[in-house]
Amino acid sequence: QEDYENGWYITERVRNTVGLVISEDAGFVIQAGREVITNPVQLRNLWENGLYDPTELLNLLETQEIGLIIRRADLFPEPVLIAIDTYYKLDEIVQMNGFDYELWIPK
């Protein structure tokens, strides 16, 4: 029951966020009816193979156009993780299904 409630809590955070939302688990974003902006695993794979330039996403992070970031396993490419740590702060951690979902907001 707690996992269920926490999942809906995260979904409501997504719904109520002003600005874009990026998440390592797109399910929250989809359930909230928001646009899925990234696929962190694929971006990381592409970046590690020299096939992805993260400049556009880095600009969104630097200008804080992303209102909420949901991290679970740090699957984003390294430059994106550095930008998140630079321009965002941990707001809260929500536990669900044995994982800690970190909710990051602009500093």
KOLFI-931298 format. One record per residue: residue number from 1; residue in three letters; x, y, z negated of N, C-alpha, C in turn. Coordinates in steps of 0.1 Angstrom, whole numbers. Layout:
<nodes>
<resi:NUM; resn:ALA; nx:X; ny:Y; nz:Z; cax:X; cay:Y; caz:Z; cx:X; cy:Y; cz:Z>
...
</nodes>
This chain:
<nodes>
<resi:1; resn:GLN; nx:8; ny:-12; nz:0; cax:0; cay:0; caz:0; cx:9; cy:13; cz:0>
<resi:2; resn:GLU; nx:19; ny:12; nz:-8; cax:28; cay:24; caz:-9; cx:35; cy:27; cz:5>
<resi:3; resn:ASP; nx:39; ny:16; nz:12; cax:45; cay:18; caz:25; cx:35; cy:24; cz:35>
<resi:4; resn:TYR; nx:22; ny:20; nz:34; cax:12; cay:25; caz:43; cx:10; cy:40; cz:40>
<resi:5; resn:GLU; nx:8; ny:43; nz:27; cax:6; cay:57; caz:23; cx:18; cy:66; cz:27>
<resi:6; resn:ASN; nx:30; ny:61; nz:25; cax:42; cay:69; caz:29; cx:43; cy:71; cz:44>
<resi:7; resn:GLY; nx:39; ny:61; nz:52; cax:39; cay:62; caz:66; cx:29; cy:73; cz:71>
<resi:8; resn:TRP; nx:18; ny:74; nz:65; cax:8; cay:84; caz:68; cx:13; cy:98; cz:63>
<resi:9; resn:TYR; nx:20; ny:98; nz:52; cax:26; cay:110; caz:47; cx:35; cy:116; cz:57>
<resi:10; resn:ILE; nx:44; ny:108; nz:62; cax:54; cay:112; caz:72; cx:47; cy:117; cz:84>
<resi:11; resn:THR; nx:37; ny:110; nz:89; cax:29; cay:114; caz:100; cx:23; cy:128; cz:98>
<resi:12; resn:GLU; nx:18; ny:130; nz:87; cax:12; cay:143; caz:84; cx:22; cy:154; cz:84>
<resi:13; resn:ARG; nx:34; ny:151; nz:79; cax:45; cay:161; caz:79; cx:48; cy:165; cz:94>
<resi:14; resn:VAL; nx:48; ny:155; nz:103; cax:50; cay:157; caz:117; cx:39; cy:166; cz:122>
<resi:15; resn:ARG; nx:26; ny:162; nz:119; cax:15; cay:170; caz:124; cx:16; cy:185; cz:120>
<resi:16; resn:ASN; nx:20; ny:187; nz:108; cax:20; cay:200; caz:102; cx:33; cy:208; cz:105>
<resi:17; resn:THR; nx:42; ny:203; nz:112; cax:54; cay:210; caz:115; cx:53; cy:220; cz:126>
<resi:18; resn:VAL; nx:58; ny:232; nz:124; cax:58; cay:242; caz:134; cx:71; cy:240; cz:142>
<resi:19; resn:GLY; nx:70; ny:239; nz:155; cax:82; cay:236; caz:163; cx:83; cy:221; cz:167>
<resi:20; resn:LEU; nx:94; ny:218; nz:174; cax:96; cay:204; caz:179; cx:99; cy:195; cz:167>
<resi:21; resn:VAL; nx:97; ny:182; nz:169; cax:101; cay:172; caz:160; cx:109; cy:161; cz:167>
<resi:22; resn:ILE; nx:120; ny:157; nz:161; cax:128; cay:146; caz:166; cx:129; cy:135; cz:155>
<resi:23; resn:SER; nx:128; ny:123; nz:159; cax:127; cay:112; caz:150; cx:134; cy:100; cz:155>
<resi:24; resn:GLU; nx:141; ny:93; nz:146; cax:147; cay:80; caz:150; cx:137; cy:69; cz:151>
<resi:25; resn:ASP; nx:125; ny:72; nz:146; cax:113; cay:63; caz:147; cx:102; cy:71; cz:154>
<resi:26; resn:ALA; nx:100; ny:69; nz:167; cax:91; cay:76; caz:175; cx:76; cy:74; cz:170>
<resi:27; resn:GLY; nx:74; ny:63; nz:163; cax:60; cay:60; caz:159; cx:53; cy:71; cz:152>
<resi:28; resn:PHE; nx:60; ny:78; nz:143; cax:54; cay:89; caz:136; cx:50; cy:100; cz:145>
<resi:29; resn:VAL; nx:58; ny:103; nz:155; cax:55; cay:114; caz:164; cx:44; cy:110; cz:173>
<resi:30; resn:ILE; nx:44; ny:98; nz:178; cax:33; cay:93; caz:186; cx:20; cy:93; cz:179>
<resi:31; resn:GLN; nx:20; ny:88; nz:167; cax:7; cay:88; caz:159; cx:2; cy:102; cz:156>
<resi:32; resn:ALA; nx:11; ny:111; nz:154; cax:7; cay:125; caz:151; cx:2; cy:132; cz:164>
<resi:33; resn:GLY; nx:3; ny:126; nz:176; cax:-1; cay:132; caz:188; cx:9; cy:143; cz:193>
<resi:34; resn:ARG; nx:21; ny:141; nz:189; cax:31; cay:151; caz:194; cx:40; cy:145; cz:205>
<resi:35; resn:GLU; nx:47; ny:154; nz:212; cax:56; cay:149; caz:223; cx:68; cy:143; cz:217>
<resi:36; resn:VAL; nx:72; ny:131; nz:223; cax:84; cay:125; caz:219; cx:96; cy:132; cz:226>
<resi:37; resn:ILE; nx:105; ny:137; nz:219; cax:116; cay:145; caz:224; cx:128; cy:137; cz:228>
<resi:38; resn:THR; nx:131; ny:127; nz:220; cax:144; cay:120; caz:221; cx:142; cy:105; cz:219>
<resi:39; resn:ASN; nx:151; ny:97; nz:224; cax:153; cay:83; caz:220; cx:167; cy:82; cz:215>
<resi:40; resn:PRO; nx:170; ny:83; nz:202; cax:183; cay:84; caz:197; cx:193; cy:73; cz:201>
<resi:41; resn:VAL; nx:188; ny:61; nz:201; cax:196; cay:49; caz:205; cx:201; cy:50; cz:219>
<resi:42; resn:GLN; nx:192; ny:53; nz:228; cax:195; cay:55; caz:242; cx:205; cy:66; cz:244>
<resi:43; resn:LEU; nx:202; ny:78; nz:237; cax:211; cay:89; caz:239; cx:225; cy:86; cz:234>
<resi:44; resn:ARG; nx:226; ny:78; nz:223; cax:239; cay:74; caz:218; cx:246; cy:65; cz:227>
<resi:45; resn:ASN; nx:239; ny:55; nz:233; cax:245; cay:46; caz:242; cx:250; cy:54; cz:255>
<resi:46; resn:LEU; nx:242; ny:63; nz:260; cax:246; cay:71; caz:271; cx:258; cy:79; cz:268>
<resi:47; resn:TRP; nx:258; ny:86; nz:256; cax:269; cay:95; caz:252; cx:282; cy:87; cz:251>
<resi:48; resn:GLU; nx:281; ny:75; nz:244; cax:293; cay:67; caz:242; cx:299; cy:62; cz:256>
<resi:49; resn:ASN; nx:291; ny:62; nz:266; cax:296; cay:58; caz:279; cx:298; cy:69; cz:289>
<resi:50; resn:GLY; nx:298; ny:82; nz:283; cax:301; cay:93; caz:291; cx:290; cy:97; cz:301>
<resi:51; resn:LEU; nx:278; ny:93; nz:298; cax:267; cay:95; caz:307; cx:256; cy:105; cz:302>
<resi:52; resn:TYR; nx:259; ny:112; nz:291; cax:249; cay:121; caz:285; cx:257; cy:133; cz:280>
<resi:53; resn:ASP; nx:252; ny:145; nz:284; cax:257; cay:157; caz:279; cx:247; cy:163; cz:269>
<resi:54; resn:PRO; nx:250; ny:163; nz:256; cax:240; cay:167; caz:246; cx:238; cy:182; cz:244>
<resi:55; resn:THR; nx:243; ny:190; nz:253; cax:243; cay:205; caz:252; cx:229; cy:210; cz:250>
<resi:56; resn:GLU; nx:219; ny:206; nz:257; cax:206; cay:211; caz:256; cx:200; cy:208; cz:242>
<resi:57; resn:LEU; nx:202; ny:196; nz:237; cax:197; cay:192; caz:224; cx:205; cy:200; cz:213>
<resi:58; resn:LEU; nx:218; ny:201; nz:215; cax:226; cay:209; caz:205; cx:221; cy:224; cz:205>
<resi:59; resn:ASN; nx:217; ny:229; nz:216; cax:212; cay:243; caz:216; cx:199; cy:244; cz:208>
<resi:60; resn:LEU; nx:190; ny:234; nz:210; cax:177; cay:233; caz:202; cx:180; cy:233; cz:187>
<resi:61; resn:LEU; nx:190; ny:225; nz:184; cax:193; cay:224; caz:169; cx:199; cy:237; cz:164>
<resi:62; resn:GLU; nx:209; ny:243; nz:172; cax:215; cay:255; caz:167; cx:205; cy:267; cz:166>
<resi:63; resn:THR; nx:195; ny:268; nz:175; cax:185; cay:278; caz:174; cx:174; cy:274; cz:165>
<resi:64; resn:GLN; nx:174; ny:263; nz:159; cax:164; cay:257; caz:150; cx:150; cy:257; cz:156>
<resi:65; resn:GLU; nx:149; ny:254; nz:169; cax:136; cay:252; caz:175; cx:130; cy:239; cz:171>
<resi:66; resn:ILE; nx:138; ny:230; nz:165; cax:133; cay:217; caz:160; cx:129; cy:220; cz:145>
<resi:67; resn:GLY; nx:117; ny:218; nz:142; cax:112; cay:221; caz:129; cx:113; cy:210; cz:119>
<resi:68; resn:LEU; nx:115; ny:197; nz:124; cax:116; cay:186; caz:115; cx:124; cy:175; cz:122>
<resi:69; resn:ILE; nx:133; ny:169; nz:115; cax:141; cay:158; caz:120; cx:139; cy:146; cz:110>
<resi:70; resn:ILE; nx:136; ny:135; nz:116; cax:135; cay:123; caz:107; cx:146; cy:114; cz:110>
<resi:71; resn:ARG; nx:155; ny:111; nz:100; cax:166; cay:103; caz:102; cx:164; cy:90; cz:93>
<resi:72; resn:ARG; nx:169; ny:79; nz:99; cax:168; cay:66; caz:91; cx:181; cy:59; cz:91>
<resi:73; resn:ALA; nx:188; ny:59; nz:103; cax:200; cay:51; caz:104; cx:211; cy:59; cz:111>
<resi:74; resn:ASP; nx:210; ny:72; nz:113; cax:220; cay:80; caz:120; cx:223; cy:74; cz:133>
<resi:75; resn:LEU; nx:213; ny:73; nz:142; cax:214; cay:67; caz:155; cx:217; cy:77; cz:166>
<resi:76; resn:PHE; nx:216; ny:90; nz:162; cax:219; cay:100; caz:172; cx:234; cy:100; cz:176>
<resi:77; resn:PRO; nx:237; ny:106; nz:188; cax:252; cay:107; caz:191; cx:259; cy:116; cz:181>
<resi:78; resn:GLU; nx:271; ny:113; nz:179; cax:279; cay:120; caz:169; cx:278; cy:136; cz:169>
<resi:79; resn:PRO; nx:279; ny:142; nz:181; cax:278; cay:157; caz:181; cx:264; cy:161; cz:176>
<resi:80; resn:VAL; nx:254; ny:154; nz:178; cax:240; cay:157; caz:174; cx:240; cy:156; cz:158>
<resi:81; resn:LEU; nx:245; ny:145; nz:153; cax:246; cay:144; caz:138; cx:253; cy:155; cz:132>
<resi:82; resn:ILE; nx:264; ny:159; nz:138; cax:272; cay:171; caz:132; cx:263; cy:183; cz:133>
<resi:83; resn:ALA; nx:256; ny:186; nz:144; cax:247; cay:198; caz:145; cx:236; cy:197; cz:134>
<resi:84; resn:ILE; nx:230; ny:185; nz:132; cax:220; cay:184; caz:122; cx:225; cy:188; cz:109>
<resi:85; resn:ASP; nx:237; ny:182; nz:105; cax:243; cay:185; caz:92; cx:246; cy:200; cz:91>
<resi:86; resn:THR; nx:249; ny:207; nz:102; cax:253; cay:221; caz:102; cx:242; cy:230; cz:100>
<resi:87; resn:TYR; nx:231; ny:227; nz:107; cax:220; cay:237; caz:108; cx:207; cy:233; cz:101>
<resi:88; resn:TYR; nx:207; ny:221; nz:95; cax:195; cay:216; caz:88; cx:199; cy:211; cz:74>
<resi:89; resn:LYS; nx:189; ny:210; nz:66; cax:191; cay:205; caz:52; cx:181; cy:194; cz:49>
<resi:90; resn:LEU; nx:185; ny:185; nz:41; cax:176; cay:174; caz:36; cx:165; cy:180; cz:28>
<resi:91; resn:ASP; nx:153; ny:178; nz:32; cax:141; cay:183; caz:24; cx:136; cy:172; cz:15>
<resi:92; resn:GLU; nx:135; ny:160; nz:19; cax:131; cay:149; caz:10; cx:134; cy:136; cz:17>
<resi:93; resn:ILE; nx:133; ny:125; nz:9; cax:135; cay:112; caz:13; cx:122; cy:104; cz:10>
<resi:94; resn:VAL; nx:117; ny:97; nz:20; cax:104; cay:90; caz:18; cx:108; cy:75; cz:21>
<resi:95; resn:GLN; nx:105; ny:66; nz:11; cax:108; cay:52; caz:13; cx:96; cy:45; cz:20>
<resi:96; resn:MET; nx:100; ny:37; nz:30; cax:89; cay:29; caz:36; cx:96; cy:17; cz:42>
<resi:97; resn:ASN; nx:90; ny:5; nz:40; cax:94; cay:-7; caz:46; cx:109; cy:-10; cz:43>
<resi:98; resn:GLY; nx:113; ny:-6; nz:31; cax:127; cay:-9; caz:27; cx:137; cy:1; cz:32>
<resi:99; resn:PHE; nx:133; ny:11; nz:39; cax:142; cay:21; caz:45; cx:139; cy:34; cz:38>
<resi:100; resn:ASP; nx:150; ny:43; nz:38; cax:149; cay:56; caz:34; cx:148; cy:65; cz:46>
<resi:101; resn:TYR; nx:136; ny:72; nz:48; cax:134; cay:81; caz:59; cx:137; cy:95; cz:54>
<resi:102; resn:GLU; nx:147; ny:101; nz:59; cax:152; cay:114; caz:55; cx:145; cy:125; cz:64>
<resi:103; resn:LEU; nx:139; ny:134; nz:57; cax:132; cay:145; caz:64; cx:140; cy:158; cz:63>
<resi:104; resn:TRP; nx:145; ny:162; nz:74; cax:154; cay:174; caz:75; cx:147; cy:186; cz:81>
<resi:105; resn:ILE; nx:149; ny:198; nz:75; cax:143; cay:210; caz:80; cx:154; cy:221; cz:82>
<resi:106; resn:PRO; nx:151; ny:231; nz:90; cax:161; cay:241; caz:92; cx:166; cy:248; cz:79>
<resi:107; resn:LYS; nx:179; ny:251; nz:78; cax:184; cay:258; caz:66; cx:179; cy:272; cz:66>
</nodes>
